Amino acid sequence: MNWIATTAMGLEAVAKRELLSLGFVVTEVTDGKVYFQGGYEEMAKANLWLRTADRVLLEVGRFPAVTFDQLFESTKALPWEDFIPQEGSFPVDGKSVKSTLFSISDCQSIVKKAIASKLGEVYDEVWLPETKGLYQVQVSLLRDEATLTIDTSGAGLHKRGYRDYNSIAPLKETLAAALIQLSFWDKKRPLVDPFCGSGTILIEAAMIGLNMPPGLNRTFSFESWPQIPEELMPRLKSEAREAMDQDTQLFISGSDRDASVLHLAKRHVERAGVSHQIQLVHSDFKDMIYQGDYGCIVCNPPYGERMGEKEEVEALYREMGKMFQTLPQWSKYVITSHRGFERLTKLDADRKRKVYNGRIQCNYYQFYGPRPPKEKIG
């Protein structure tokens, strides 16, 4: 079967590397989508292990659609009975970009009728009860090509299960994991987030360092599907626990000057099961102690997007530049939407990568420190 791992724009290559590391066959990469092949077991593993993907979708079909009749007939021709059982619930969501069929509500209605017509004929039913199992269908129209999918994830994959309260503008877990994977950090090196907020970067780093699957403590839509063997997820989760590195001691720490948000970070760290690996300090970033050599700073400082914050944030960036220069052996990674970050820090990034924090276009500034000598990491 054909599956799609959806991602935020700019993270496709990271998700592709994850899929390849899981041993999957990647067939195509487009904006916000990585296509791969496999059966239900591969789909379940992808949901369990992918750190940077938003969802895993089953691709039912792709076809050109410039009229409503074409959309109806091509949708009805697809083998929906292979995936949706007689009592399955199949609500339809939709989106349309640069397509002749721009009315999303009309497209959703037509797709719903086409699937109901097909299933009614196959199951010899005039009325479908839709009482068992959720098969969330999406019709996505892009430049007059329709892609029909079924969502296997349910809640977005960024919902790991450890965050129950949010701070202001929390960093999405999938993006935090990507920032870690795009850095040179490994579990032998110190990692510090001096603007840790509710702890997302720290927790995602710890989960990567411990080889802890991000989906271990949550459920997925496909688990209610009758075609999924009951033993599949218990077996995969048992194998995942055995694959975790229980013996490693990580050197991860974070600070924040806001005591209330730091209290939230402590709660999330504990709920994620990584409190023994993370040190939290109530401190301004300038006063944080950066212990060890060849460490990595990975952080998401304030952007100055709100009225009245710009001058304060620009002063903070100037101070960050001074602090960075006191740590010549460390690598520094900063995500911000502020276009003047390099100018304000008086540092030129070794690399800038365009990423999106929600709908905010940002740059991920990467300042590389020297490589650790072999004896330091061996």
Residue frames relative to the residue before (quaternion, step in Angstrom):
aa qw qx qy qz dx dy dz
M 1.0000 0.0000 0.0000 0.0000 0.00 0.00 0.00
N 0.4101 -0.6950 0.5380 0.2438 3.56 -1.25 0.49
W 0.0899 -0.7986 0.5951 -0.0025 3.54 -0.85 1.08
I 0.2040 -0.7625 0.6023 0.1191 3.56 -1.23 0.52
A 0.1712 -0.7303 0.6522 0.1096 3.55 -0.91 0.98
T 0.2016 -0.7882 0.5705 0.1123 3.58 -0.51 1.15
T 0.0744 -0.7984 0.5975 0.0060 3.56 -1.11 0.77
A 0.5772 -0.5049 0.4854 0.4200 3.52 -1.35 0.09
M 0.6055 -0.5584 0.4156 0.3859 3.56 -1.13 0.62
G 0.7674 0.3383 -0.2721 0.4718 3.55 -0.92 0.95
L 0.7112 0.4413 -0.2550 0.4842 3.58 1.25 -0.28
E 0.3477 0.7754 -0.4770 0.2244 3.59 1.26 0.12
A 0.6709 0.5092 -0.3088 0.4419 3.59 0.90 -0.91
V 0.6291 0.5279 -0.3355 0.4615 3.59 1.07 -0.71
A 0.6640 0.4904 -0.3000 0.4782 3.59 0.93 -0.89
K 0.6143 0.5433 -0.3491 0.4535 3.60 1.04 -0.73
R 0.6517 0.5084 -0.3153 0.4662 3.59 0.93 -0.87
E 0.6276 0.5314 -0.3371 0.4584 3.58 1.01 -0.75
L 0.6706 0.4989 -0.2987 0.4606 3.58 0.89 -0.94
L 0.6528 0.5020 -0.3175 0.4701 3.58 0.96 -0.81
S 0.6546 0.5121 -0.3212 0.4540 3.59 0.99 -0.77
L 0.6440 0.4965 -0.3137 0.4902 3.59 1.22 -0.45
G 0.5494 -0.6488 0.3708 0.3738 3.57 1.32 -0.04
F 0.4724 0.6886 -0.4349 0.3368 3.59 1.23 0.29
V 0.4540 -0.6493 0.5411 0.2819 3.54 -1.32 0.43
V 0.1641 -0.7797 0.6003 0.0696 3.58 -0.54 1.20
T 0.1992 -0.8309 0.5154 0.0659 3.58 -0.70 1.11
E 0.8137 -0.0052 0.0606 0.5781 3.60 1.09 -0.59
V 0.0901 -0.7639 0.6359 0.0629 3.56 -1.18 0.64
T 0.0426 0.7755 -0.6274 0.0553 3.57 -0.79 1.06
D 0.7348 -0.3962 0.2841 0.4715 3.59 -1.26 0.01
G 0.8613 0.0548 -0.0675 0.5007 3.56 -0.62 1.14
K 0.7505 0.3407 -0.1991 0.5301 3.61 1.23 0.10
V 0.0563 -0.7497 0.6581 0.0408 3.53 -1.13 0.80
Y 0.2298 -0.7963 0.5513 0.0953 3.57 -0.60 1.21
F 0.0697 0.7875 -0.6105 0.0479 3.57 -1.01 0.81
Q 0.3802 -0.7370 0.5225 0.1981 3.56 -1.25 0.42
G 0.3376 0.7273 -0.5592 0.2105 3.53 -1.23 0.48
G 0.5492 -0.5926 0.4705 0.3548 3.52 -1.34 -0.09
Y 0.7752 -0.3282 0.2387 0.4842 3.55 -1.26 -0.35
E 0.6139 0.5476 -0.3655 0.4355 3.61 1.04 -0.60
E 0.6492 0.5038 -0.3191 0.4722 3.59 0.97 -0.80
M 0.6211 0.5361 -0.3338 0.4642 3.57 1.05 -0.78
A 0.6714 0.4971 -0.2976 0.4622 3.58 0.91 -0.92
K 0.6493 0.5071 -0.3163 0.4704 3.61 0.98 -0.81
A 0.6273 0.5342 -0.3391 0.4540 3.58 1.01 -0.77
N 0.6548 0.4997 -0.3116 0.4737 3.60 0.92 -0.84
L 0.6851 0.5082 -0.2788 0.4412 3.56 0.95 -0.88
W 0.8197 0.3379 -0.1176 0.4472 3.57 0.88 -1.02
L 0.5966 0.5956 -0.3964 0.3636 3.64 1.01 -0.57
R 0.2631 -0.7944 0.5353 0.1144 3.56 -0.79 1.08
T 0.7884 0.3489 -0.1573 0.4816 3.60 1.03 -0.74
A 0.5665 0.5831 -0.3941 0.4287 3.63 1.24 0.02
D 0.4529 -0.6883 0.5035 0.2600 3.56 -1.18 0.65
R 0.7917 -0.0749 0.0956 0.5987 3.56 1.01 -0.89
V 0.2597 -0.7001 0.6276 0.2203 3.53 -1.38 0.21
L 0.0991 -0.8165 0.5688 -0.0063 3.55 -0.62 1.22
L 0.3541 -0.6794 0.5985 0.2343 3.53 -1.21 0.64
E 0.2650 -0.7587 0.5723 0.1631 3.58 -0.70 1.05
V 0.2198 -0.7817 0.5743 0.1037 3.55 -0.60 1.19
G 0.7850 -0.2511 0.1591 0.5434 3.61 1.01 -0.69
R 0.1652 -0.7416 0.6407 0.1107 3.53 -1.40 0.40
F 0.1536 0.7855 -0.5830 0.1400 3.55 -0.96 0.87
P 0.5439 -0.5906 0.4642 0.3739 3.63 -1.17 0.39
A 0.0300 0.7960 -0.6028 0.0469 3.58 -1.05 0.77
V 0.0656 0.8064 -0.5823 0.0800 3.56 -0.47 1.22
T 0.7336 0.2648 -0.2107 0.5894 3.59 1.34 -0.05
F 0.6043 -0.5636 0.4139 0.3820 3.55 -1.22 0.45
D 0.6086 0.5429 -0.3572 0.4552 3.61 1.05 -0.67
Q 0.6519 0.5101 -0.3115 0.4667 3.56 0.96 -0.87
L 0.6428 0.5184 -0.3203 0.4642 3.58 0.99 -0.82
F 0.6652 0.5075 -0.3055 0.4545 3.60 0.93 -0.91
E 0.7219 0.4593 -0.2669 0.4436 3.59 0.68 -1.08
S 0.6757 0.4853 -0.3037 0.4644 3.61 0.94 -0.83
T 0.6247 0.5163 -0.3361 0.4798 3.58 1.09 -0.66
K 0.6715 0.5050 -0.3015 0.4508 3.58 0.88 -0.93
A 0.6451 0.5472 -0.3210 0.4258 3.60 1.08 -0.66
L 0.5786 0.6015 -0.3813 0.3975 3.61 1.18 -0.34
P 0.5278 -0.6763 0.4229 0.2921 3.63 -1.10 0.66
W 0.0373 -0.8488 0.5274 0.0060 3.58 0.61 1.10
E 0.6110 0.5767 -0.3480 0.4160 3.58 1.10 -0.65
D 0.5729 0.5851 -0.3828 0.4276 3.60 1.22 -0.32
F 0.7804 0.3336 -0.1517 0.5067 3.57 1.18 -0.53
I 0.7704 0.3126 -0.1686 0.5296 3.61 0.95 -0.82
P 0.3223 -0.7646 0.5243 0.1913 3.61 -0.57 1.09
Q 0.7565 -0.4274 0.2614 0.4204 3.54 -1.32 0.25
E 0.7773 0.3133 -0.1700 0.5185 3.61 0.99 -0.79
G 0.3914 0.7526 -0.4577 0.2663 3.60 1.26 0.18
S 0.3614 -0.7099 0.5645 0.2163 3.57 -1.12 0.75
F 0.0016 -0.8336 0.5503 -0.0476 3.60 -0.73 1.04
P 0.0418 -0.7898 0.6116 -0.0189 3.60 0.28 1.23
V 0.2786 -0.7727 0.5545 0.1334 3.57 -1.16 0.63
D 0.1240 -0.7495 0.6485 0.0479 3.52 -0.97 1.02
G 0.0779 -0.8384 0.5389 0.0259 3.60 -1.13 0.36
K 0.0010 -0.7597 0.6487 0.0442 3.52 -1.35 0.27
S 0.1075 -0.7899 0.6031 0.0278 3.54 -1.16 0.67
V 0.0002 -0.7919 0.6083 -0.0537 3.56 -0.83 1.07
K 0.8563 -0.0742 0.0159 0.5109 3.56 -0.78 1.10
S 0.5078 0.6367 -0.4166 0.4040 3.57 0.98 0.91
T 0.6128 -0.5556 0.4233 0.3696 3.55 -1.23 0.58
L 0.7071 0.3791 -0.2294 0.5511 3.58 1.03 -0.85
F 0.0086 0.8636 -0.5010 0.0549 3.55 0.20 1.30
S 0.5929 0.5664 -0.3751 0.4324 3.60 1.23 -0.32
I 0.3170 -0.7875 0.4989 0.1747 3.56 -0.25 1.27
S 0.6575 0.5186 -0.3264 0.4384 3.60 0.90 -0.87
D 0.6490 0.5030 -0.3219 0.4712 3.61 0.99 -0.76
C 0.6481 0.5151 -0.3188 0.4615 3.59 0.97 -0.82
Q 0.6344 0.5226 -0.3275 0.4661 3.58 0.98 -0.82
S 0.6688 0.5118 -0.3004 0.4478 3.58 0.88 -0.95
I 0.6698 0.5002 -0.3003 0.4594 3.59 0.93 -0.90
V 0.6537 0.5020 -0.3157 0.4702 3.59 0.94 -0.85
K 0.6277 0.5361 -0.3302 0.4577 3.58 0.98 -0.83
K 0.6763 0.4865 -0.2911 0.4703 3.60 0.90 -0.95
A 0.6530 0.5232 -0.3216 0.4432 3.59 0.97 -0.82
I 0.6644 0.4864 -0.3068 0.4774 3.60 0.94 -0.86
A 0.6487 0.5160 -0.3168 0.4611 3.59 0.96 -0.88
S 0.6399 0.5239 -0.3240 0.4595 3.58 1.02 -0.79
K 0.6665 0.4987 -0.2995 0.4662 3.58 0.94 -0.88
L 0.7004 0.4596 -0.2789 0.4695 3.59 0.81 -0.96
G 0.6114 0.5535 -0.3487 0.4453 3.58 1.07 -0.69
E 0.6611 0.4911 -0.3032 0.4794 3.57 1.01 -0.81
V 0.6749 0.5029 -0.3014 0.4480 3.60 0.89 -0.91
Y 0.7761 0.3423 -0.1759 0.4996 3.58 0.88 -0.97
D 0.3789 -0.7513 0.4608 0.2823 3.59 1.34 0.06
E 0.4671 0.6471 -0.4459 0.4053 3.54 0.92 1.05
V 0.3747 -0.7008 0.5581 0.2387 3.57 -1.04 0.78
W 0.7884 0.1501 -0.0507 0.5945 3.55 1.10 -0.78
L 0.2426 -0.7794 0.5655 0.1175 3.58 -0.82 1.02
P 0.4343 -0.7550 0.4231 0.2497 3.63 -0.60 1.07
E 0.1353 -0.8315 0.5237 0.1263 3.63 1.09 -0.67
T 0.3821 0.7589 -0.4408 0.2895 3.57 0.85 0.98
K 0.7847 0.3061 -0.1516 0.5172 3.64 1.14 -0.39
G 0.8415 0.1230 -0.1182 0.5127 3.54 -0.77 1.09
L 0.2591 -0.7640 0.5735 0.1423 3.57 -0.97 0.88
Y 0.0235 -0.7724 0.6338 -0.0335 3.55 -0.80 1.13
Q 0.1071 -0.8339 0.5407 0.0288 3.56 0.28 1.29
V 0.1781 -0.7991 0.5713 0.0584 3.55 -0.48 1.27
Q 0.0657 -0.7726 0.6280 0.0663 3.55 -1.14 0.67
V 0.1636 -0.7300 0.6541 0.1117 3.54 -1.05 0.86
S 0.0469 -0.8037 0.5922 -0.0336 3.54 -0.62 1.20
L 0.1000 -0.8042 0.5857 0.0152 3.56 -0.61 1.19
L 0.0731 0.7826 -0.6109 0.0949 3.54 -0.73 1.12
R 0.8329 -0.1235 0.0330 0.5384 3.56 -0.58 1.22
D 0.7125 -0.5040 0.2280 0.4317 3.55 0.90 1.13
E 0.5878 0.4865 -0.4200 0.4914 3.59 1.15 0.55
A 0.2380 -0.7757 0.5730 0.1154 3.56 -0.83 1.04
T 0.0917 -0.7533 0.6490 0.0535 3.53 -1.05 0.87
L 0.1537 -0.7901 0.5915 0.0481 3.56 -0.76 1.09
T 0.0314 0.8180 -0.5684 0.0830 3.56 -0.66 1.14
I 0.2441 -0.7044 0.6371 0.1959 3.52 -1.41 0.24
D 0.3781 -0.7366 0.5183 0.2139 3.57 -0.79 1.05
T 0.2272 -0.7902 0.5575 0.1145 3.58 -0.85 0.99
S 0.6463 0.5937 -0.3053 0.3696 3.58 1.19 -0.51
G 0.3071 -0.7145 0.5634 0.2787 3.58 0.85 -0.92
A 0.7943 0.0081 0.0464 0.6057 3.58 -0.48 -1.15
G 0.6169 -0.5732 0.3868 0.3757 3.59 -1.07 0.74
L 0.5809 -0.6321 0.3918 0.3310 3.57 -1.06 0.75
H 0.5350 0.6055 -0.4254 0.4076 3.61 1.21 -0.16
K 0.6119 0.5347 -0.3535 0.4634 3.59 1.21 -0.33
R 0.1327 -0.8434 0.5201 0.0255 3.55 0.07 1.36
G 0.5591 -0.6095 0.3967 0.3982 3.56 1.16 -0.55
Y 0.6606 0.5168 -0.3308 0.4326 3.61 1.20 -0.17
R 0.6754 0.4716 -0.3036 0.4788 3.61 1.16 -0.40
D 0.0002 -0.8087 0.5880 -0.0144 3.58 -0.59 1.12
Y 0.7499 0.1984 -0.1675 0.6085 3.58 1.28 -0.24
N 0.2919 -0.7747 0.5400 0.1515 3.58 -1.03 0.75
S 0.3467 -0.6598 0.6154 0.2563 3.51 -1.23 0.58
I 0.6811 -0.4379 0.3525 0.4691 3.59 -1.26 -0.04
A 0.8599 -0.0497 0.0017 0.5080 3.57 -0.90 1.02
P 0.0448 0.8252 -0.5612 0.0456 3.62 0.59 1.07
L 0.4857 -0.6339 0.5167 0.3087 3.54 -1.18 0.64
K 0.4745 -0.6783 0.4785 0.2930 3.57 -0.86 0.94
E 0.5696 -0.6389 0.3998 0.3279 3.57 -0.93 0.90
T 0.6459 0.5284 -0.3247 0.4452 3.58 0.99 -0.80
L 0.6551 0.4866 -0.3114 0.4869 3.59 1.03 -0.75
A 0.6243 0.5352 -0.3439 0.4534 3.60 0.96 -0.80
A 0.6498 0.5081 -0.3150 0.4695 3.59 0.95 -0.85
A 0.6441 0.5195 -0.3209 0.4607 3.58 1.01 -0.78
L 0.6282 0.5369 -0.3398 0.4490 3.60 0.98 -0.80
I 0.6411 0.5090 -0.3166 0.4793 3.58 1.03 -0.79
Q 0.7060 0.4718 -0.2747 0.4511 3.58 0.84 -0.97
L 0.6671 0.4771 -0.2977 0.4887 3.59 1.19 -0.45
S 0.5994 0.5298 -0.3645 0.4765 3.59 1.28 0.04
F 0.5400 -0.6032 0.4713 0.3499 3.56 -1.35 0.01
W 0.3834 0.7387 -0.4848 0.2688 3.59 1.21 0.28
D 0.0461 0.7342 -0.6769 -0.0261 3.50 -1.24 0.65
K 0.7108 -0.5268 0.2748 0.3765 3.54 -1.22 0.43
K 0.5972 0.5533 -0.3736 0.4445 3.61 1.24 -0.07
R 0.6920 0.4738 -0.2611 0.4779 3.59 1.25 -0.35
P 0.5279 -0.5990 0.4764 0.3683 3.63 -1.12 0.50
L 0.0857 -0.7641 0.6364 0.0621 3.55 -1.22 0.59
V 0.0299 -0.7971 0.6027 -0.0205 3.55 -0.88 0.99
D 0.0891 -0.7350 0.6683 0.0720 3.53 -1.15 0.81
P 0.1901 -0.8360 0.5052 0.0988 3.62 -0.18 1.23
F 0.7018 0.3124 -0.2535 0.5879 3.59 1.32 0.13
C 0.0705 0.9020 -0.4259 0.0107 3.55 1.04 0.86
G 0.2531 -0.7896 0.5333 0.1676 3.61 1.14 -0.35
S 0.8124 -0.2285 0.1777 0.5061 3.57 -0.84 -0.95
G 0.6688 -0.6011 0.2675 0.3461 3.58 1.22 0.46
T 0.3592 0.7899 -0.4611 0.1857 3.59 1.25 0.04
I 0.6681 0.4900 -0.3191 0.4602 3.63 0.81 -0.92
L 0.6525 0.5268 -0.3148 0.4445 3.59 0.92 -0.88
I 0.6825 0.4913 -0.2875 0.4585 3.56 0.88 -0.97
E 0.6659 0.4943 -0.3158 0.4611 3.58 0.90 -0.88
A 0.6244 0.5245 -0.3412 0.4675 3.60 1.04 -0.70
A 0.6554 0.5088 -0.3155 0.4605 3.59 0.93 -0.86
M 0.6528 0.5110 -0.3183 0.4598 3.58 0.96 -0.82
I 0.6360 0.5015 -0.3266 0.4872 3.58 1.06 -0.72
G 0.6753 0.5137 -0.2962 0.4385 3.58 0.89 -0.94
L 0.7241 0.4123 -0.2268 0.5042 3.57 1.10 -0.71
N 0.3674 -0.7305 0.4794 0.3185 3.59 1.33 -0.14
M 0.3127 0.7469 -0.5086 0.2927 3.54 1.01 0.94
P 0.3898 -0.7305 0.4979 0.2577 3.63 -0.62 1.02
P 0.4925 -0.7007 0.4265 0.2909 3.61 -0.81 0.93
G 0.7189 0.4490 -0.2566 0.4645 3.60 1.14 -0.51
L 0.3420 0.7928 -0.4609 0.2052 3.57 1.27 0.21
N 0.7995 0.3043 -0.1347 0.5001 3.60 0.98 -0.80
R 0.6492 0.4549 -0.3433 0.5037 3.57 1.01 0.82
T 0.3876 -0.6912 0.5507 0.2622 3.55 -1.33 0.09
F 0.2854 -0.7524 0.5770 0.1398 3.55 -1.32 0.34
S 0.6568 -0.5357 0.3612 0.3889 3.58 -1.19 0.56
F 0.6671 0.5433 -0.3211 0.3959 3.58 0.86 -0.93
E 0.5587 0.6262 -0.3973 0.3715 3.61 1.17 -0.40
S 0.6640 0.4765 -0.3116 0.4848 3.60 1.24 -0.29
W 0.5197 0.6524 -0.4115 0.3673 3.59 1.27 -0.05
P 0.4657 -0.7086 0.4479 0.2835 3.62 -0.74 0.97
Q 0.6450 0.5377 -0.3394 0.4239 3.63 1.10 -0.49
I 0.5946 0.5478 -0.3677 0.4595 3.60 1.28 -0.16
P 0.4512 -0.6922 0.4834 0.2891 3.64 -0.68 1.00
E 0.5399 -0.6594 0.4191 0.3130 3.58 -0.88 0.94
E 0.6975 0.4943 -0.2766 0.4389 3.57 1.06 -0.68
L 0.4761 0.7248 -0.4231 0.2627 3.59 1.24 -0.36
M 0.7486 0.4058 -0.2487 0.4616 3.62 0.58 -1.09
P 0.6250 0.5091 -0.3701 0.4617 3.68 0.91 -0.65
R 0.6521 0.5067 -0.3190 0.4650 3.59 1.00 -0.76
L 0.6792 0.4900 -0.2997 0.4569 3.60 0.86 -0.95
K 0.6651 0.4900 -0.3099 0.4707 3.59 0.99 -0.78
S 0.6201 0.5248 -0.3425 0.4720 3.59 1.08 -0.66
E 0.6520 0.5000 -0.3077 0.4799 3.58 0.97 -0.84
A 0.6376 0.5327 -0.3249 0.4519 3.58 1.04 -0.79
R 0.6459 0.5135 -0.3267 0.4608 3.60 0.94 -0.82
E 0.6524 0.5091 -0.3135 0.4657 3.57 1.01 -0.78
A 0.6766 0.5012 -0.2865 0.4571 3.60 1.11 -0.66
M 0.5251 0.6450 -0.4159 0.3679 3.61 1.21 -0.26
D 0.4097 -0.6845 0.5515 0.2439 3.54 -1.19 0.68
Q 0.1300 -0.8444 0.5184 0.0376 3.56 -0.07 1.31
D 0.6894 0.5287 -0.2657 0.4179 3.59 1.22 -0.45
T 0.5567 0.6376 -0.3879 0.3648 3.60 1.19 -0.41
Q 0.1855 -0.7270 0.6457 0.1417 3.55 -1.14 0.70
L 0.2167 -0.7962 0.5574 0.0918 3.56 -0.56 1.19
F 0.2977 -0.7325 0.5876 0.1720 3.55 -1.28 0.47
I 0.2511 0.7744 -0.5195 0.2596 3.53 0.46 1.31
S 0.0876 0.7958 -0.5938 0.0806 3.56 -0.87 0.95
G 0.0815 -0.7947 0.6008 0.0284 3.52 -1.21 0.53
S 0.1159 -0.7860 0.6034 0.0683 3.53 -1.20 0.52
D 0.0335 0.7582 -0.6511 -0.0063 3.51 -1.32 0.35
R 0.4425 -0.7086 0.4825 0.2632 3.57 -1.03 0.76
D 0.6200 0.5205 -0.3326 0.4837 3.59 1.30 -0.22
A 0.3529 -0.7771 0.4829 0.1959 3.59 -0.33 1.24
S 0.6535 0.5313 -0.3289 0.4271 3.60 0.98 -0.76
V 0.6814 0.4635 -0.2948 0.4837 3.56 0.96 -0.81
L 0.6073 0.5410 -0.3499 0.4648 3.59 1.14 -0.57
H 0.5987 0.5435 -0.3478 0.4746 3.58 1.13 -0.65
L 0.6337 0.5183 -0.3174 0.4785 3.55 1.08 -0.75
A 0.6218 0.5363 -0.3350 0.4621 3.58 1.01 -0.80
K 0.6398 0.5280 -0.3250 0.4542 3.58 0.94 -0.86
R 0.6441 0.5197 -0.3205 0.4608 3.57 0.97 -0.84
H 0.6905 0.4822 -0.2862 0.4570 3.59 0.87 -0.93
V 0.6173 0.5441 -0.3363 0.4580 3.58 1.04 -0.79
E 0.6673 0.4917 -0.2964 0.4744 3.57 0.97 -0.85
R 0.6702 0.5000 -0.3028 0.4574 3.59 0.92 -0.89
A 0.6663 0.4940 -0.3006 0.4708 3.59 1.13 -0.62
G 0.4582 -0.7131 0.4288 0.3126 3.59 1.25 -0.19
V 0.6190 0.5513 -0.3426 0.4422 3.60 1.18 0.49
S 0.2970 0.7959 -0.4913 0.1925 3.60 1.19 0.36
H 0.6374 0.5328 -0.3314 0.4472 3.60 1.14 -0.55
Q 0.6975 0.4671 -0.2603 0.4769 3.58 1.28 -0.23
I 0.7488 0.3817 -0.1816 0.5105 3.61 1.22 -0.32
Q 0.1865 -0.7612 0.6133 0.0986 3.55 -0.95 0.94
L 0.1372 -0.7909 0.5944 0.0488 3.58 -0.84 1.01
V 0.0800 -0.8077 0.5840 -0.0124 3.56 -0.88 1.03
H 0.3355 -0.7057 0.5859 0.2149 3.58 -0.97 0.89
S 0.3514 0.7379 -0.4773 0.3229 3.54 -0.06 1.30
D 0.4781 -0.5905 0.5580 0.3339 3.52 -1.29 0.42
F 0.6188 -0.5840 0.3596 0.3830 3.58 -1.04 0.70
K 0.6304 0.5523 -0.3409 0.4259 3.64 1.05 -0.67
D 0.7294 0.4282 -0.2274 0.4827 3.58 1.13 -0.65
M 0.4494 0.6877 -0.4535 0.3455 3.58 1.27 -0.05
I 0.3395 -0.7250 0.5630 0.2053 3.58 -1.03 0.80
Y 0.1850 -0.7920 0.5780 0.0664 3.55 -0.65 1.17
Q 0.0888 -0.8455 0.5265 -0.0017 3.53 0.11 1.36
G 0.7633 0.3762 -0.2841 0.4418 3.53 -1.17 0.69
D 0.4461 -0.6718 0.5318 0.2584 3.51 -1.36 0.28
Y 0.8505 0.1957 -0.1333 0.4696 3.52 -1.31 0.47
G 0.3061 0.7662 -0.5043 0.2548 3.55 1.03 0.82
C 0.3609 -0.7043 0.5689 0.2237 3.53 -1.39 0.02
I 0.1847 -0.7192 0.6582 0.1237 3.52 -1.10 0.84
V 0.0229 0.7652 -0.6421 0.0417 3.57 -0.81 1.03
C 0.1779 0.8293 -0.5031 0.1657 3.59 -0.45 1.11
N 0.2572 -0.7253 0.6272 0.1202 3.47 -1.40 0.50
P 0.0565 -0.8417 0.5366 0.0210 3.62 0.35 1.22
P 0.6753 -0.4488 0.3561 0.4644 3.63 -1.21 0.09
Y 0.3890 -0.7510 0.4981 0.1913 3.56 -1.10 0.79
G 0.3909 -0.7144 0.4912 0.3093 3.59 1.13 -0.54
E 0.3083 0.7780 -0.4911 0.2419 3.59 1.16 0.63
R 0.6865 0.4937 -0.2903 0.4480 3.59 1.09 -0.61
M 0.6435 -0.5278 0.3973 0.3866 3.53 -1.25 0.54
G 0.8283 0.2496 -0.1826 0.4672 3.56 -0.96 0.88
E 0.6387 0.5566 -0.3243 0.4209 3.59 1.25 -0.18
K 0.5084 0.7085 -0.4115 0.2651 3.58 1.16 -0.55
E 0.6858 0.4835 -0.3013 0.4529 3.60 0.80 -0.97
E 0.6465 0.5217 -0.3184 0.4567 3.58 0.99 -0.85
V 0.6741 0.4915 -0.2937 0.4666 3.58 0.94 -0.89
E 0.6504 0.5104 -0.3293 0.4561 3.59 0.95 -0.76
A 0.6178 0.5172 -0.3406 0.4846 3.59 1.09 -0.64
L 0.6303 0.5333 -0.3240 0.4619 3.57 1.04 -0.80
Y 0.6599 0.5066 -0.3151 0.4568 3.60 0.94 -0.84
R 0.6100 0.5347 -0.3569 0.4633 3.60 1.04 -0.65
E 0.6599 0.4924 -0.2993 0.4822 3.57 1.01 -0.83
M 0.6090 0.5458 -0.3531 0.4544 3.60 1.06 -0.68
G 0.6316 0.5404 -0.3274 0.4493 3.56 1.01 -0.83
K 0.6546 0.5001 -0.3083 0.4757 3.58 0.97 -0.84
M 0.6669 0.5014 -0.3069 0.4579 3.58 0.94 -0.87
F 0.6266 0.5485 -0.3361 0.4399 3.59 0.98 -0.84
Q 0.6692 0.5175 -0.3099 0.4340 3.58 0.97 -0.81
T 0.6269 0.5210 -0.3437 0.4662 3.61 1.21 -0.29
L 0.7136 0.3844 -0.2307 0.5383 3.59 1.30 -0.14
P 0.0139 -0.8641 0.5030 0.0126 3.61 0.64 1.05
Q 0.6739 0.4941 -0.3051 0.4568 3.60 1.14 -0.50
W 0.6344 0.5508 -0.3258 0.4337 3.57 1.22 -0.25
S 0.3441 -0.6734 0.6075 0.2430 3.53 -1.29 0.51
K 0.1498 -0.8020 0.5759 0.0526 3.58 -1.00 0.86
Y 0.0548 -0.7906 0.6093 -0.0252 3.55 -0.95 0.98
V 0.0211 0.8199 -0.5643 0.0943 3.55 -0.58 1.20
I 0.1561 -0.7566 0.6273 0.0983 3.58 -0.96 0.91
T 0.2153 0.7566 -0.5968 0.1583 3.57 -0.89 0.96
S 0.4394 -0.6794 0.5226 0.2685 3.54 -1.24 0.49
H 0.5223 0.6539 -0.4092 0.3635 3.60 1.26 -0.27
R 0.3732 -0.7715 0.4766 0.1958 3.57 -0.59 1.17
G 0.6971 0.4833 -0.2778 0.4508 3.58 1.18 -0.40
F 0.2776 0.8143 -0.4860 0.1540 3.60 1.21 0.26
E 0.6817 0.4754 -0.3024 0.4667 3.62 0.82 -0.91
R 0.6410 0.5277 -0.3250 0.4528 3.58 0.97 -0.83
L 0.7005 0.4806 -0.2708 0.4529 3.57 0.90 -0.92
T 0.7039 0.4339 -0.2662 0.4953 3.60 1.03 -0.73
K 0.3000 -0.7670 0.4934 0.2797 3.57 1.30 -0.45
L 0.5738 0.5328 -0.3879 0.4863 3.53 1.12 0.82
D 0.2908 -0.7415 0.5793 0.1733 3.55 -1.07 0.76
A 0.4080 -0.7257 0.5014 0.2356 3.55 -0.69 1.09
D 0.4866 -0.6370 0.5114 0.3097 3.56 -1.14 0.65
R 0.7889 -0.0383 0.0240 0.6129 3.55 1.17 -0.58
K 0.1329 -0.7432 0.6489 0.0943 3.54 -1.23 0.67
R 0.0746 -0.7904 0.6077 0.0195 3.54 -0.95 0.91
K 0.3662 -0.7308 0.5321 0.2205 3.59 -0.82 0.98
V 0.0873 0.7704 -0.6241 0.0968 3.56 -0.82 1.08
Y 0.3451 -0.7250 0.5560 0.2148 3.56 -1.29 0.26
N 0.1729 -0.7310 0.6525 0.0998 3.53 -0.96 0.99
G 0.7568 -0.1184 0.0218 0.6425 3.55 0.10 1.31
R 0.7720 -0.2832 0.2318 0.5197 3.57 -0.69 -1.10
I 0.5436 0.6203 -0.3983 0.4014 3.57 1.28 0.07
Q 0.3226 -0.7353 0.5624 0.1975 3.57 -0.74 1.04
C 0.0358 -0.8119 0.5811 -0.0429 3.54 -0.75 1.11
N 0.3019 -0.6698 0.6222 0.2704 3.49 -1.41 -0.02
Y 0.2593 -0.7161 0.6249 0.1715 3.53 -1.16 0.72
Y 0.1717 -0.8167 0.5484 0.0534 3.55 -0.22 1.34
Q 0.0952 -0.8122 0.5755 0.0007 3.55 -0.74 1.12
F 0.0574 -0.7830 0.6190 -0.0220 3.55 -0.64 1.21
Y 0.2190 -0.8298 0.5035 0.0998 3.57 -0.27 1.26
G 0.2765 -0.7233 0.6088 0.1724 3.53 -0.99 0.89
P 0.6762 -0.4719 0.3430 0.4499 3.61 -1.23 0.06
R 0.5622 -0.5824 0.4621 0.3622 3.55 -1.21 0.50
P 0.4857 -0.6427 0.4899 0.3332 3.61 -0.97 0.71
P 0.5047 -0.6127 0.4902 0.3601 3.61 -1.03 0.61
K 0.6684 -0.5511 0.3168 0.3863 3.54 -1.11 0.69
E 0.6563 0.5231 -0.3284 0.4333 3.57 0.98 -0.78
K 0.6184 0.5568 -0.3446 0.4345 3.58 1.22 -0.46
I 0.7857 0.3014 -0.1518 0.5184 3.57 1.11 -0.63
G 0.5850 0.6130 -0.3669 0.3838 3.58 1.18 -0.20
